[in-house]
Amino acid sequence: MGSDLTHTRKRPRHYYHGQVIKKTRAKVQFADLPDDLLSMILSKLPLKEAARTVILSSKWNDVWRVCPKLRFDGFTVCSDIVFGGEQYTQKFIDNVNAVMQKHQCMVVEELVIKFGFDHRVLDHINTWVAFAISSRTKSLALDLGPVDIQGRIDQYRFPVEPLDNRSISRLRHLQLSIASFELPPQFSGFPNLRAHDLHLVNVTRKDLQDMLSNCINLEWFSMVRCHLNDELIVARPLSNLIYLRVAHCKITKIVLHAVELKTFLFYGRLYPIDLGHTPKLKHTFLDIYSLLTVEHALTVLPKVLPSVQDLTLHAHFTLKMPLLMEIHASFPS
């Protein structure tokens, strides 16, 4: 990265036939830029690279610390240590806590923590969420993947209780993985949440239904390997939902109303799904584990998804088609 910006400056030179304009270069130091512009530039870099920019200018020693986006990835932060060991985990924890300490009383719009799950980080989850609340974070992602080689999955409990009305209203994006949560009584929901991503999250049917029913501005929702073993019925219309993904979830039935839905992705065993009236649905991808007949695919799917324009279906089919020649069903063009 260079340390200079250039612009052209006109310098008049006089000759016998008149004035001639000659273009020259003037040096402008990056350090001369306003702090808000420097912060915006540094926010585009990974946190580790942003910290290294202090060698360019002593002024940057403080500027990188007001970066409005903090992203901590275990592989990046601990790249020089053997993966999975105690030293690996401790370095990650120390690094996250040190940076958060330097960002106290500052606005951090985005906080991302991506780390292979380790029981030693449990004691720090509440502290990191409290930091997000005090920093007026709009986008929060706690992506903790399982590391148990025997396939056991430990989960952390996402602390919903510390979220006050202001922090709840500020949230625009919330991603949770390898987690569980319980809604407090009379939970009012996330009224301004735009994107909600759940992966291996343990939640009851009632809590999930109540939360979705109160996300009135939700546009993007994904749930992967979230096993309700029950129905999911969202009473209040999701009037702004345009993207829905349900993958590898143990659910017996889904009923919701998403009139603006444009993309629907589904992976799993076939069970009743009612998306309501979806006139704008364009793209649908279905990866169904259940054994289907061609007759079922040609008769049922057009009724379930009457307005879909682009349908991709992956499934195992039987060759029994006794009434195939008598069926008159088509997808609208």
For each residue, the residues with C-beta under 8 A, 3 or more apart:
1: 53 56
2:
3: 29 30 31 56 57
4: 27 28 29 30
5: 28 29 30
6: 25 26 27 28
7: 25 26 28
8: 23 24 25 26
9: 23 24 25 26
10: 21 22 23
11: 21 22 24
12: 19 20 21 22
13: 19 20 21 22
14: 18 19 20
15: 18 19 20
16:
17:
18: 14 15
19: 12 13 14 15
20: 12 13 14 15
21: 10 11 12 13
22: 10 11 12 13
23: 8 9 10
24: 8 9 11
25: 6 7 8 9
26: 6 7 8 9
27: 4 6
28: 4 5 6 7 32
29: 3 4 5 32 57
30: 3 4 5 33 38 56 57
31: 3 56 57 59 60
32: 28 29
33: 30 37 38 41
34: 37 38
35: 38 39 63 66
36: 39 40
37: 33 34 40 41
38: 30 33 34 35 41 42 60 63
39: 35 36 42 43 63 66 67 68
40: 36 37 43 44
41: 33 37 38 44 45
42: 38 39 45 50 53 60 63 64 67
43: 39 40 50 67 68 69
44: 40 41
45: 41 42 49 50 53
46: 49 50 71 73 76
47: 50 51 67 70 71 72 76 99
48: 51 52 76 77
49: 45 46 52 53
50: 42 43 45 46 47 53 64 67
51: 47 48 54 64
52: 48 49 55
53: 1 42 45 49 50 56 57 60 64
54: 51 57 58 60 61 64
55: 52
56: 1 3 30 31 53 60
57: 3 29 30 31 53 54 60
58: 54 61
59: 31 62 63
60: 31 38 42 53 54 56 57 63 64
61: 54 58 64
62: 59 65 66
63: 35 38 39 42 59 60 66
64: 42 50 51 53 54 60 61 67
65: 62 99 102 103 106
66: 35 39 62 63 103 106
67: 39 42 43 47 50 64 70
68: 39 43 107 108 109 110
69: 43 108 109 110 112
70: 47 67 99 100 103 108 110 111 112
71: 46 47 110 111 112 114
72: 47 76 77 92 95 96 99 112 113 114 115
73: 46 76 77 112 114 115
74: 77 78 83 88 92 114 115 116
75: 78 79 83
76: 46 47 48 72 73 79
77: 48 72 73 74 91 92 95 96
78: 74 75 81 83 88 91 92 95
79: 75 76
80:
81: 78 85 87 88 91
82: 85 87 88
83: 74 75 78 88 116
84: 88 89 116 147
85: 81 82 88 89
86: 89 90 120
87: 81 82 90 91
88: 74 78 81 82 83 84 85 91 92
89: 84 85 86 92 93 118 120 121
90: 86 87 93 94 120
91: 77 78 81 87 88 94 95
92: 72 74 77 78 88 89 95 96 115 121
93: 89 90 96 97 120 121 124
94: 90 91 97 98
95: 72 77 78 91 92 98 99
96: 72 77 92 93 99 100 113 124 128
97: 93 94 100 101 124 127
98: 94 95 101 102
99: 47 65 70 72 95 96 102 103
100: 70 96 97 103 104 128 131
101: 97 98 104
102: 65 98 99
103: 65 66 70 99 100 106 108 131 135
104: 100 101 134
105: 134
106: 65 66 103 135
107: 68 135 136
108: 68 69 70 103 111 131 132 135 136 137
109: 68 69 136 137 138 139
110: 68 69 70 71 137 138 139 140
111: 70 71 108 128 131 132 135 137 139 140 141
112: 69 70 71 72 73 139 141 143
113: 72 96 128 141 142 143 144
114: 71 72 73 74 141 143 144 145
115: 72 73 74 92 118 121 143 144 145
116: 74 83 84 144 145 146 147
117: 121 144 145 146 147 153 154 156 178
118: 89 115 121 147
119: 122 154
120: 86 89 90 93 123
121: 89 92 93 115 117 118 124 125 144 156
122: 119 125 156
123: 120 126 127
124: 93 96 97 121 127 128
125: 121 122 128 129 142 156 158 159
126: 123 129 130 159 162
127: 97 123 124 130 131
128: 96 100 111 113 124 125 131 132 142
129: 125 126 132 133 140 142 158 159 162
130: 126 127 133 134 162
131: 100 103 108 111 127 128 134 135
132: 108 111 128 129 135 137 140 167
133: 129 130 136 137 162 163 164 167
134: 104 105 130 131
135: 103 106 107 108 111 131 132
136: 107 108 109 133 167 170
137: 108 109 110 111 132 133 140 167 170 171
138: 109 110 170 171 172 173
139: 109 110 111 112 171 172 173 174
140: 110 111 129 132 137 171 173 174 175
141: 111 112 113 114 173 174 175 197
142: 113 125 128 129 156 158 175 176 177 179
143: 112 113 114 115 175 177 199
144: 113 114 115 116 117 121 156 177 178 179
145: 114 115 116 117 177 178
146: 116 117 151 152 153 154 178 200
147: 84 116 117 118
148: 151 152 153 154
149:
150:
151: 146 148
152: 146 148
153: 117 146 148 178 200
154: 117 119 146 148 178
155: 178 179 180 200 202
156: 117 121 122 125 142 144 178 179 180
157: 179 180 181 182
158: 125 129 142 176 179 180 181
159: 125 126 129 162 163
160: 163 181 182 183 184 187
161: 184
162: 126 129 130 133 159 167
163: 133 159 160 167 168
164: 133 167 168
165: 168 169 188
166: 169 170
167: 132 133 136 137 162 163 164 170 171
168: 163 164 165 171 188 189 190 191
169: 165 166 191 192
170: 136 137 138 166 167 192
171: 137 138 139 140 167 168 174 190 192 193
172: 138 139 192 193 194 195
173: 138 139 140 141 193 194 195 196 197
174: 139 140 141 171 190 193 195 196 197
175: 140 141 142 143 195 196 197 198 199
176: 142 158 179 181 197 198 199 201
177: 142 143 144 145 197 198 199 200 201
178: 117 144 145 146 153 154 155 156 199 200 201
179: 142 144 155 156 157 158 176 200 201 202
180: 155 156 157 158 201 202 203
181: 157 158 160 176 201 203 207
182: 157 160 203 204 207
183: 160 187 207 210 211
184: 160 161 187
185:
186:
187: 160 183 184 210 211 214
188: 165 168 191 214
189: 168 193 210 211 213 214 215 216
190: 168 171 174 193 196 211 214 215
191: 168 169 188 214 215 216 217
192: 169 170 171 172 217
193: 171 172 173 174 189 190 196 215 217 218
194: 172 173 217 218 219 220
195: 172 173 174 175 218 219 220 221
196: 173 174 175 190 193 212 215 218 220 221 222
197: 141 173 174 175 176 177 220 221 222
198: 175 176 177 201 203 222 223 224 226
199: 143 175 176 177 178 222 223 224 225 226
200: 146 153 155 177 178 179 224 225 226
201: 176 177 178 179 180 181 198 223 226
202: 155 179 180 226 227
203: 180 181 182 198 207 208 226 228
204: 182 207 208 228
205: 208 209 228 230 231 232
206: 209 210
207: 181 182 183 203 204 210 211
208: 203 204 205 211 212 226 228 232
209: 205 206 212 213 232 233 234 235
210: 183 187 189 206 207 213 214
211: 183 187 189 190 207 208 214 215
212: 196 208 209 215 218 221 234 238 256
213: 189 209 210 234 235 236
214: 187 188 189 190 191 210 211 236
215: 189 190 191 193 196 211 212 218 238
216: 189 191 236 239 240
217: 191 192 193 194 240
218: 193 194 195 196 212 215 221 238 240 241
219: 194 195 240 241 242 243
220: 194 195 196 197 241 242 243
221: 195 196 197 212 218 238 241 243 244 245
222: 196 197 198 199 243 244 245 246 247
223: 198 199 201 226 245 246 247 249
224: 198 199 200 245 247 248 249
225: 199 200 247 248 249
226: 198 199 200 201 202 203 208 223 249
227: 202 249 250 251
228: 203 204 205 208 231 232 249 250 251 252
229: 250 251 252
230: 205 251 252
231: 205 228 251 252 253 254 255
232: 205 208 209 228 251 253 254 255 256
233: 209 253 254 255 256
234: 209 212 213 238 255 256 257
235: 209 213
236: 213 214 216
237: 256 257 258 259 276
238: 212 215 218 221 234 241 256 257 258
239: 216 258 259 260
240: 216 217 218 219 260
241: 218 219 220 221 238 244 256 258 260 261
242: 219 220 260 261 262 263 280
243: 219 220 221 222 261 262 263
244: 221 222 241 258 261 263 264 265 275
245: 221 222 223 224 264 265 266
246: 222 223 249 251 254 265 266 267 268
247: 222 223 224 225 265 266 267 268
248: 224 225 267 268
249: 223 224 225 226 227 228 246 268
250: 227 228 229
251: 227 228 229 230 231 232 246 254 268 271
252: 228 229 230 231 271 272
253: 231 232 233 271 272 273
254: 231 232 233 246 251 271 272 273 274 275
255: 231 232 233 234 272 273 274
256: 212 232 233 234 237 238 241 274 275 276
257: 234 237 238 275 276 277
258: 237 238 239 241 244 261 275 276 278
259: 237 239 276 277 278 279 280
260: 239 240 241 242 280
261: 241 242 243 244 258 264 275 278 280 281
262: 242 243 280 281 282 283
263: 242 243 244 281 282 283 284
264: 244 245 261 275 278 281 283 284 285 305
265: 244 245 246 247 284 285
266: 245 246 247 273 284 285 286 287 288
267: 246 247 248 287
268: 246 247 248 249 251 271 287 288 289
269: 288 289 290
270: 288 289 290 292
271: 251 252 253 254 268
272: 252 253 254 255
273: 253 254 255 266 304
274: 254 255 256 304
275: 244 254 256 257 258 261 264 278 281 304 305
276: 237 256 257 258 259
277: 257 259
278: 258 259 261 264 275 281 305 307 308
279: 259 307
280: 242 259 260 261 262 307
281: 261 262 263 264 275 278 284 305 307 308 309
282: 262 263 308 309 310
283: 262 263 264 308 309 310
284: 263 264 265 266 281 305 308 310 311 312
285: 264 265 266 312 314
286: 266 301 311 312 313 314 315
287: 266 267 268 314 315
288: 266 268 269 270 292 313 314 315
289: 268 269 270 315 316
290: 269 270 315 316
291: 315 316 317 318
292: 270 288 296 297 315 316 317 318
293: 296 297 317 318 320 321
294: 297 298 317 318 319 321 324
295: 298 299 320 321 322 323 324 327
296: 292 293 299 300 301
297: 292 293 294 300 301 313 315 317
298: 294 295 301 302 324 327 329
299: 295 296 302 303 327 329
300: 296 297 303 304
301: 286 296 297 298 304 305 311 313
302: 298 299 305 306 329 330 331
303: 299 300 306
304: 273 274 275 300 301
305: 264 275 278 281 284 301 302 308 311
306: 302 303 332
307: 278 279 280 281 332
308: 278 281 282 283 284 305 311 331
309: 281 282 283 331 332
310: 282 283 284
311: 284 286 301 305 308 331
312: 284 285 286
313: 286 288 297 301
314: 285 286 287 288
315: 286 287 288 289 290 291 292 297
316: 289 290 291 292
317: 291 292 293 294 297
318: 291 292 293 294
319: 294
320: 293 295
321: 293 294 295 324
322: 295
323: 295 326 327
324: 294 295 298 321 327
325:
326: 323
327: 295 298 299 323 324
328:
329: 298 299 302
330: 302
331: 302 308 309 311
332: 306 307 309
333:
